[in-house]
Amino acid sequence: MSRFSVLEQANAAATQANWPLVNRYLQQLLDRENRATASDKSELLQKAGTQLLTWALEVLEAGDFQERWDVAKLFPSLGPQAIEPLIAILQDEEADTDLRWFAGRILGEFHRPEAIAALTEILKTAESQELSAMAANALANSGPAAIEALTELLAEENSRLFAVRALAQIGHPETIEPLLSALRDPVAQVRAAAIEGLVGLRDERIGPVLLSALNDPAATVRRQAVTGLGLRADTLDQLQLVGLLRDRLWDFNFDVCQQAAFSLARLGTPPAAAALSEVLLSRATPMPLQLEVVRALGWMGTAEAVEYLRLALPAASPALAQEIVTVLGRTEHPATARRAGEILIELLKSDLPALQNPAIQQAAALALAQLGDRRATDSLIELLASPDAGVRLHAIAALKQLAPEHARRQLENLANNPQLAPALREGVAFALREWPL
């Protein structure tokens, strides 16, 4: 289809207010423009650019959310001519808020001074939180070009938080100074947002700032500092991170404790695993935190972490033991997965009353199946002697997954063994009924 024909059809679709079709024709025309050679590239926009912009604006103003979303992607290809009408929409306080939101979002794609100025003004004056957040995101999308404007907005109380969040998203060295200045803000959210932005940057001033924030009176700030330190393994020795994060495991705020556990897991060192184990084994640790520490050790997945989970099993409550078993079943590294399988097999053979809980046995069967550890076949068959139907069904499911043919033959042989204990004989018969050929 020729360019002229597409223009005609786009015009007809616009006349009928068929916005999805207008979007399609605009996409076709602009795709051709983008693929054109350097000498021909501006021909379409020179001859029909104003008309294309008019159609795009009509879709933006009259379309539904999806149609606006689709046409928004096309505006950057229309060039700087689109900026002025988009600014007009953004500044029109009588216009629909959603329309203004789209206009501002599109302006953030142009990275031009006039677009940045308009977005800055909206961020400073908008009464709508939705528009303020949009303007901040659009300015962040403008990158380093918006840093100066955002820095000036730090002096505005109403826009300070949005400005700090935008600076944090830009992630450029030039944002360090304004973000450091925001750490003195009386609002905890502003301080937390500033720390979030500083974490990914490299500057000798940032480490001490994170350390100081560990003692901030606001839990949101302490949590953000803990998160950031977990990403700074490069300063492990210099800042003595393990000790600092271990202290936060005993924070008054649970969210800070939780984040400290996962930050230690992210460090992945033997001392970090030991710090987590200390909290896990302490009788003073509340159950919710014990569960989070178990998950952190499981995520760490090192040999030390797996051993610390084993050590916690004998004295664990049923709920904690079940979580440890579940986490061991998710071990992925071959070496530690093998050890996790051994621990679970030992658990099934254990005579500790606390570990004979049906829920724990079911979790162990499922975990062994997930690990694919065929050494567990005999232990899973022994589970068939359990009086709990759920345990027997989980054992059968695990056997089917691990070694279906071998396990089936083994069950058939056991069924013919006159010396088999009655409970196991009954369990084997149950399994064969549930596992037809």
C-alpha positions in Angstrom: 0.0 0.0 0.0 1.4 3.4 -1.0 2.1 6.2 1.6 -0.6 8.3 -0.1 -3.2 5.5 0.3 -2.3 5.0 4.0 -2.8 8.8 4.5 -6.2 8.6 2.9 -7.3 5.7 5.0 -5.9 7.3 8.1 -8.0 10.4 7.3 -11.1 8.3 6.8 -10.5 6.5 10.1 -10.1 9.8 11.9 -13.3 11.1 10.4 -15.1 8.1 11.8 -13.4 8.4 15.2 -12.0 4.9 14.7 -9.0 5.5 17.0 -7.5 2.0 17.0 -7.4 2.1 13.2 -5.9 5.6 13.2 -3.2 4.3 15.6 -2.5 1.4 13.2 -2.1 3.7 10.2 0.1 6.2 12.2 2.3 3.3 13.2 2.7 2.2 9.5 3.5 5.7 8.4 6.0 6.4 11.1 7.6 3.0 10.8 8.3 3.8 7.2 9.7 7.2 8.2 12.0 5.5 10.8 13.2 3.0 8.1 13.8 5.7 5.5 17.3 6.6 4.3 18.9 9.8 5.6 18.0 11.7 2.5 14.4 10.7 2.5 13.9 10.6 6.3 12.2 13.9 6.8 10.0 13.8 3.7 6.9 12.5 5.4 7.1 14.9 8.3 7.8 17.8 6.0 4.7 17.1 3.9 2.3 15.6 6.3 3.8 16.1 9.8 1.2 18.6 10.9 -1.6 16.2 9.9 0.0 13.2 11.6 0.4 15.3 14.8 -3.3 16.4 14.6 -4.4 12.8 14.3 -2.2 11.7 17.2 -3.5 14.5 19.4 -7.1 13.5 18.5 -6.4 9.9 19.6 -4.8 11.2 22.8 -7.8 13.5 23.6 -10.6 11.2 22.6 -9.3 7.6 22.9 -9.7 5.2 25.8 -6.8 4.2 28.0 -5.4 1.6 25.6 -5.7 3.8 22.6 -3.9 6.6 24.4 -1.2 4.2 25.6 -0.6 3.0 22.0 -0.5 6.5 20.5 1.8 7.8 23.3 4.5 5.6 21.9 4.4 7.3 18.5 4.8 10.9 19.7 8.6 10.9 19.9 8.7 10.0 16.2 6.8 13.1 15.4 9.6 15.3 16.6 9.8 18.6 18.5 6.6 19.9 16.9 4.7 17.8 19.3 6.1 19.5 22.4 4.1 22.7 22.4 0.6 21.2 22.1 1.5 18.6 24.7 2.6 21.3 27.1 -0.7 23.1 26.4 -2.6 19.9 27.4 -0.4 19.4 30.5 -1.0 23.0 31.7 -4.8 23.0 31.0 -6.3 22.7 34.5 -9.7 22.1 33.0 -8.5 19.1 31.0 -9.1 15.5 32.1 -6.5 14.4 34.6 -5.8 11.2 32.7 -5.2 13.2 29.5 -2.8 15.5 31.3 -1.0 12.5 32.8 -0.4 11.1 29.3 0.8 14.4 28.0 3.3 14.8 30.8 4.5 11.2 30.4 5.1 11.7 26.7 7.0 15.0 27.3 9.5 13.1 29.4 10.5 11.2 26.3 11.8 14.4 24.6 14.6 15.4 27.0 14.2 19.0 25.8 14.6 22.1 28.1 11.0 23.4 27.4 9.6 19.9 28.2 11.6 19.8 31.4 10.5 23.3 32.4 6.9 22.4 31.9 7.2 19.2 34.0 9.1 21.0 36.7 6.3 23.6 37.0 3.7 20.8 37.2 5.6 19.1 39.9 5.8 22.3 41.8 2.2 23.3 41.5 0.0 20.3 40.9 -2.5 19.5 43.6 -3.0 16.0 42.3 -0.6 13.3 43.7 -1.1 11.4 40.5 0.1 14.3 38.3 3.0 15.0 40.7 4.2 11.4 40.6 3.9 11.4 36.8 5.9 14.6 36.5 8.6 13.2 38.7 8.9 10.0 36.7 8.9 11.9 33.5 11.7 14.2 34.8 13.6 11.1 35.9 13.2 9.7 32.4 14.8 12.9 31.1 18.0 11.9 32.8 20.9 14.2 33.6 19.3 17.1 31.8 16.7 17.3 34.5 19.1 17.2 37.5 19.4 21.0 37.9 15.6 21.5 37.8 15.0 18.7 40.3 17.7 20.0 42.6 15.9 23.4 42.7 12.7 21.7 43.6 14.3 20.3 46.8 13.6 23.8 48.2 9.9 23.3 47.7 8.2 21.4 50.6 5.3 20.1 48.5 7.5 18.7 45.7 10.6 17.7 47.7 9.8 14.0 48.1 8.9 13.6 44.4 12.1 15.4 43.4 14.2 13.2 45.5 12.6 10.1 44.1 13.2 11.4 40.6 16.9 12.1 41.4 17.2 8.6 42.8 15.9 7.1 39.6 18.4 9.0 37.4 21.3 7.3 39.1 24.0 9.8 37.8 27.0 11.0 39.8 25.7 14.5 39.6 22.8 13.5 41.8 25.1 12.7 44.7 25.3 16.2 46.1 21.5 16.9 46.1 20.7 13.5 47.5 23.2 14.0 50.3 21.6 17.3 51.2 18.2 15.5 51.4 19.5 13.3 54.2 19.1 16.3 56.5 15.4 16.5 55.7 13.0 16.2 58.7 10.7 13.9 56.7 11.7 10.3 57.0 10.3 9.4 53.5 12.6 12.0 51.9 15.6 10.6 53.8 14.8 7.0 52.8 14.3 8.0 49.2 17.7 9.8 49.2 19.4 6.7 50.6 17.8 4.5 47.9 19.3 6.8 45.3 22.7 6.9 46.8 23.1 3.1 47.2 23.9 2.4 43.5 26.4 5.2 43.2 30.1 5.1 44.1 31.5 7.9 46.2 33.6 7.7 49.4 30.9 9.8 51.3 28.2 7.2 50.7 29.4 4.4 53.0 29.5 6.6 56.1 26.1 8.0 55.3 24.6 4.4 55.2 26.3 3.6 58.5 24.8 6.7 60.1 21.4 5.9 58.8 21.4 2.5 60.6 20.7 4.5 63.7 18.1 6.8 62.2 15.0 7.2 64.5 12.7 6.2 61.6 12.4 2.5 60.8 11.8 3.2 57.1 15.2 4.9 56.9 17.0 2.2 58.8 15.4 -0.4 56.6 16.6 1.4 53.5 20.1 1.7 54.9 20.1 -2.1 55.6 19.0 -2.8 52.1 21.7 -0.6 50.7 24.5 -2.1 52.8 23.5 -5.6 51.6 24.3 -4.4 48.1 27.8 -3.1 49.1 29.7 -6.3 49.4 32.7 -4.3 48.0 33.0 -2.6 51.4 32.6 -5.8 53.4 35.8 -5.5 55.4 36.1 -1.7 55.3 32.7 -1.2 56.9 32.5 -4.5 58.9 29.2 -5.1 57.3 28.4 -8.5 58.9 28.6 -7.1 62.4 26.5 -4.0 61.6 23.8 -6.0 59.9 23.8 -8.6 62.6 23.0 -5.8 65.1 20.0 -4.9 62.9 18.6 -8.4 63.3 17.6 -7.3 66.8 16.0 -4.0 65.7 12.8 -3.0 67.3 11.1 -3.0 64.0 10.3 -6.3 62.3 10.7 -5.0 58.8 14.2 -3.9 59.6 15.0 -7.3 61.1 13.6 -9.0 58.0 15.6 -6.9 55.6 18.8 -7.4 57.7 18.4 -11.2 57.3 18.2 -10.9 53.5 21.0 -8.4 53.3 23.2 -10.9 55.2 22.1 -13.6 52.9 23.0 -11.4 49.9 26.5 -11.1 51.3 26.7 -14.9 51.2 29.8 -15.2 53.4 30.4 -17.8 56.2 30.3 -15.1 58.9 27.0 -13.8 57.5 25.6 -17.3 57.7 26.9 -17.7 61.2 25.2 -14.4 62.2 21.9 -15.7 60.8 22.3 -19.0 62.6 22.8 -17.2 65.9 19.5 -15.5 65.6 17.7 -18.7 64.4 18.9 -20.7 67.4 18.2 -18.1 70.0 15.2 -18.7 72.2 14.6 -15.0 72.3 13.9 -14.8 68.6 10.2 -14.5 67.8 8.8 -17.1 65.4 8.1 -14.7 62.5 11.7 -13.6 62.5 12.9 -17.2 62.7 10.9 -18.0 59.6 12.5 -15.1 57.8 16.0 -16.2 58.8 15.3 -19.7 57.6 14.2 -18.3 54.2 17.3 -16.1 54.1 19.6 -19.1 54.8 17.8 -21.0 52.1 18.2 -18.2 49.6 21.9 -18.0 50.5 22.2 -21.7 49.7 25.8 -22.2 50.7 27.2 -25.3 52.5 27.4 -23.4 55.7 23.8 -22.2 55.4 22.5 -25.7 54.8 24.3 -27.0 57.8 22.9 -24.3 60.0 19.4 -25.3 58.9 20.2 -28.9 59.9 21.4 -27.8 63.3 18.1 -25.9 63.9 15.9 -28.9 63.1 16.0 -30.9 66.4 14.8 -28.1 68.6 12.5 -26.4 66.1 8.8 -26.1 66.6 6.6 -28.0 64.1 6.0 -24.8 62.1 9.6 -23.9 62.0 10.7 -27.4 61.1 8.3 -27.6 58.3 9.6 -24.3 56.9 13.2 -25.6 57.2 12.2 -28.8 55.3 10.5 -26.8 52.6 13.5 -24.5 52.2 15.9 -27.4 52.0 13.8 -28.8 49.1 14.4 -25.7 47.1 18.2 -26.0 47.2 19.5 -25.7 43.7 23.3 -26.0 43.7 24.2 -29.7 43.0 26.7 -30.0 46.0 24.4 -28.4 48.5 21.3 -30.1 47.1 22.9 -33.5 47.7 23.6 -32.5 51.3 20.1 -31.2 51.7 18.8 -34.6 50.5 20.9 -36.4 53.1 19.5 -34.1 55.9 15.9 -34.8 54.8 16.6 -38.6 54.7 18.1 -38.4 58.2 15.0 -36.5 59.3 12.7 -39.3 58.0 14.7 -41.8 60.0 14.8 -39.7 63.1 13.0 -40.9 66.3 12.6 -37.4 67.7 8.8 -37.0 68.5 8.8 -33.4 67.2 9.9 -34.5 63.8 7.2 -37.2 63.5 4.6 -34.5 62.8 2.6 -35.5 59.6 2.9 -32.0 58.1 6.7 -32.2 58.4 6.8 -35.7 56.9 4.6 -34.6 54.0 6.9 -31.6 53.5 9.9 -33.8 53.5 8.5 -36.2 50.9 7.7 -33.2 48.7 11.1 -31.7 49.2 12.9 -34.9 48.3 10.9 -35.2 45.2 11.9 -31.6 44.3 15.5 -32.4 44.9 15.3 -35.5 42.7 17.3 -37.5 45.3 16.7 -41.1 44.4 18.6 -42.2 47.5 15.4 -41.4 49.3 13.4 -44.3 47.8 13.7 -46.6 50.8 12.9 -43.8 53.3 9.8 -42.8 51.3 8.6 -46.4 51.3 9.0 -46.6 55.1 6.7 -43.5 55.2 3.9 -45.7 53.8 3.7 -47.3 57.3 2.3 -44.0 58.6 -1.3 -44.0 59.9 -1.8 -40.6 58.2 -3.3 -40.9 54.7 -1.8 -37.6 53.7 1.7 -38.8 54.5 1.2 -42.0 52.5 -0.1 -40.0 49.5 2.8 -37.6 49.6 5.2 -40.5 49.8 3.5 -42.2 46.8 3.7 -39.0 44.8 7.4 -38.6 45.6 8.1 -42.2 44.6 6.4 -41.7 41.3 8.4 -38.6 40.6 11.8 -40.0 41.7 12.0 -43.6 40.4 8.6 -44.8 39.1 9.6 -48.1 37.7 12.1 -49.1 40.3 9.8 -48.0 43.2 6.9 -49.9 41.7 8.9 -53.1 41.5 10.1 -52.6 45.0 6.6 -52.2 46.3 5.5 -55.4 44.5 8.3 -57.4 46.0 7.5 -56.1 49.5 3.9 -57.0 49.0 5.0 -60.6 48.7 7.2 -60.5 51.8 5.5 -62.4 54.7 7.9 -60.9 57.2 6.8 -57.3 56.5 5.5 -55.3 59.5 1.7 -55.0 59.5 1.7 -51.3 59.2 4.1 -51.2 56.3 2.2 -54.1 54.6 -1.0 -52.1 54.8 0.8 -49.0 53.5 2.3 -51.0 50.6 -1.1 -52.4 49.7 -2.5 -48.9 49.8 0.2 -47.6 47.5 -0.3 -50.3 45.0 -4.0 -49.5 44.9 -3.3 -45.9 44.4 -0.7 -46.7 41.8 -2.3 -48.8 39.2 -0.3 -50.2 36.2 
